């Protein structure tokens, strides 16, 4: 039978006090229980660790060898126990989340602020990647949580829908389209079109929706970053279309957003986790905050 933490604590207490009576008081154990723990440890290791008579207790050479090792083992055990206790109670922790740029730049910061207010000592790592990479990182267990459009296939992941998002037109502030209550794609595509590069899901969704209407997406300018797209539109280089959740970001960059229809592009946004995956305590807490906060602030 392997030695136990209880046996090591009993040995350390006796070795440090050289008194069974004091060791019993320190550990809140009866003398028979303490003697049984020491005996069990000696039987496990194969020899005497303590020499005891009616007047004194002293260590054998093997006991002298074990004492510093026991101290290190018990310290490591106590540290590990405390660390896990803090993680389970969210006094400490770490969690990684992947989010597509339209979420990471717009809705996610507010959710993380709410999370931080509740759990100030839990570290959060955010991976700002395209939608397909969000799903893949969750599938590969590189992150515990993802925020993305609903996957086309649920293989390897579970999806918690939060809200449906529709696309809006993005136009320069001095565009004649600004005064329109809403426009259709035909009117929007009369101007040079600016969009994200493939394989962005934002671009793929637009191309798929237009293709069903027999129209190809004519691209004059493309970029990897939504911020660049918004700035190019604001500078008068053309127009674009983005999910409604990016509206505030586009306005901050100087562009203007107006409702867009015919076709109306709609896609569900939600939280992605590994299928059947047991989340860590920190990830579960973040999952709950994302579910309540993003859903509440969704369009």
C-alpha positions, 0 to 999 in steps of 0.5 A, spaced: 500 500 500 502 506 498 504 511 503 498 517 504 498 524 506 495 522 513 501 518 514 506 523 512 503 529 516 503 524 522 510 523 521 512 530 520 508 532 526 512 527 531 519 528 527 518 536 528 516 535 536 519 529 538 513 528 542 507 523 540 503 527 545 504 534 542 503 531 535 497 529 537 495 536 539 497 539 533 493 534 528 487 533 533 488 525 533 488 520 538 494 517 540 492 510 538 490 513 531 497 517 530 501 510 532 497 507 527 499 512 522 506 511 523 506 504 523 502 504 517 508 508 514 513 504 516 510 498 514 509 501 507 517 503 507 519 497 510 523 499 516 523 504 522 523 511 522 522 513 529 525 510 535 521 511 541 521 509 549 518 511 555 522 518 555 524 520 548 523 519 541 528 520 536 529 519 528 532 513 525 537 515 519 532 513 515 527 518 518 532 523 518 532 522 510 525 522 510 523 528 514 526 534 508 522 530 503 516 529 507 516 537 508 517 538 500 511 533 499 506 536 504 508 543 501 507 541 494 500 538 496 498 543 500 499 548 495 496 544 489 490 543 494 489 551 495 490 552 488 485 548 486 480 550 491 481 557 489 480 555 481 473 552 483 471 558 487 474 562 482 478 566 486 483 564 481 483 561 474 484 562 466 480 561 460 481 561 453 475 564 448 475 564 440 471 569 437 470 572 430 472 579 429 465 582 428 464 579 435 470 580 438 471 588 436 463 589 438 459 585 443 465 581 447 468 587 450 462 588 454 461 581 456 468 581 458 467 587 463 461 584 466 465 577 467 471 581 470 467 585 475 464 578 478 471 574 477 477 579 477 482 574 478 480 570 472 485 571 466 481 571 460 485 569 453 481 572 447 483 569 440 480 574 435 480 569 428 475 568 423 469 564 424 471 557 421 477 558 425 473 559 431 469 552 430 476 549 429 479 551 435 473 549 439 473 542 436 481 541 437 480 543 444 485 549 443 479 553 447 474 551 451 469 556 448 467 560 441 463 565 439 461 564 432 455 564 427 451 557 427 456 552 424 453 548 418 455 542 421 454 540 428 460 535 428 464 535 434 461 541 437 455 544 441 451 550 439 448 555 444 444 560 440 443 567 442 440 572 437 439 572 430 443 578 426 442 581 419 446 584 415 446 592 414 449 596 408 455 601 410 456 607 406 460 614 406 457 619 411 456 624 405 453 618 400 446 620 397 444 613 400 444 615 407 437 619 407 434 612 405 430 609 410 432 602 407 435 600 400 436 593 396 442 590 394 441 592 387 442 599 389 448 598 394 451 594 388 451 600 383 457 603 387 464 600 388 464 594 393 469 593 399 469 587 403 473 582 407 477 577 404 476 570 403 475 565 407 471 570 412 464 567 413 461 575 412 463 575 405 461 567 404 454 569 407 453 575 402 456 571 396 451 565 397 445 569 398 447 573 392 448 567 388 441 564 389 439 571 386 443 570 380 448 575 382 455 575 383 458 579 388 463 585 385 469 586 389 473 593 388 477 593 394 478 587 400 481 587 406 482 582 412 480 587 417 473 590 419 476 596 421 480 597 415 473 596 411 469 601 415 475 606 414 475 605 406 468 606 406 468 612 410 473 615 406 469 615 400 472 609 396 465 605 396 460 601 400 460 595 404 455 590 408 456 587 415 452 584 420 448 589 424 452 587 431 458 591 427 454 598 426 457 601 432 464 600 430 462 602 423 459 609 426 465 610 430 470 609 424 466 615 420 461 610 416 454 610 416 449 604 416 442 603 413 437 597 413 439 592 407 434 587 404 432 583 398 435 579 399 435 580 407 441 576 410 440 573 417 444 568 421 444 566 428 450 567 433 451 563 439 456 560 443 460 554 441 463 548 446 466 541 444 460 536 444 460 533 450 466 537 453 466 538 461 468 545 462 472 548 467 469 552 473 472 558 469 469 556 462 462 555 465 462 561 469 464 565 462 459 561 458 454 563 463 456 570 462 456 570 455 449 567 454 446 572 458 450 578 456 450 577 449 443 575 448 441 581 452 445 586 448 443 582 441 439 586 435 
